[in-house]
Amino acid sequence: MDLCVNKTFLKVAVFKYLLLFVFSISTIAPIVAQGNLLVYPTRIVFDGKKNIKKVVLTNTGSKKAIYNISFVEYKMTKNGEMKVILLPEEGLKFASSNLRFFPRKVILEPYQSQTLKVQLRNTKNLVEGEYRSHLYFRAVEDEGDLQDVSKKKDTVNISVKLKPIFGISIPCIFRIGENTTVVSLSDLELKTVNFEERILKFNLNRIGNMSIYGDLSINYIDKNNKVLKVGQINGVGVYTPGNLRIIRIKLKSSKNMNFDEGKLHIVFTKNKSDEILSEASLKL
């Protein structure tokens, strides 16, 4: 009995240490989580230096979890929604035929992690441009649990229990050729909602052959040139072939702010970098 307790304590301690390590490096690449599954990193980009990338999957729950892994193809709308598509189109090339991954099914015990390897191959004869597909991690029911339920089923009183099946997807991208993409911010507009909330709306525009991905920062500058940060969105993308992303962000406010004067300054930087891709101001 004492041995079992010690093993459990050790497993939880190691898991907590793993989470601490993962979150300590999340400033480099963020973590995506849904249900009891953590996925790190949230996107894979092959930059020509390595043809193998790794993704860490972690089960944060107290029960065994099973995930089937596959590719899915998405197209981004101007509002940032991802819609499933079946066929490529002009300006949108799928990466899945040039990528392979292992394993294709992951079984994670409680507090356990496993590494998935993604390999890029056979790109020599491809035309220039960006290629993108999304790795999809789909939770599945444990067959053992289903058998246990069927054995316990009452033949007179039958009940149905619905369990949500969820999935997480992350983009996998590789690029061939020179990046000609430029970014701009336009159509800045500040709206007041419910007499108090300030919503900043603007367009994030992309022109060129590659997707864009970065962080948005919004500062309020008063008439005395005092700067206060009022908004931040990290990990904002505009994927090919789309050339427009409509951004809406609720601004932070305080008694010291007067949105009837001064200006708002919006800066779009390369993800986790100080490199400015575009910036614009709105006079209030």
Buried (B, 14 or more C-beta within 10 A) or exposed (E): EEEEEEEEEEBEEEBEEBBEEBEEEEEEBBBBBEBBBBBBBBBBBBEEEEEEBEBBBBBBBEEBBBBEBBBBBBBBEEEBEBEEEEEBEEEBBBBBEBBBBEEEEBBBEBBBBBEBEBBBEEBEEBEEBBBBBBBBBBBEEEEEEEEEEEEEEEEEEEEEEEEEEEBBBBBBBBBBEEEEBEBBBEEBEBEEEEEEEBBBEBBBBBEBBBBBBBBBBBBBBBEEEEEBEBBEBEBBBBBBBBBBBEBEBEBBBEEEBEBEEBBBBBBBBBBBEEEEBBBBBBEB
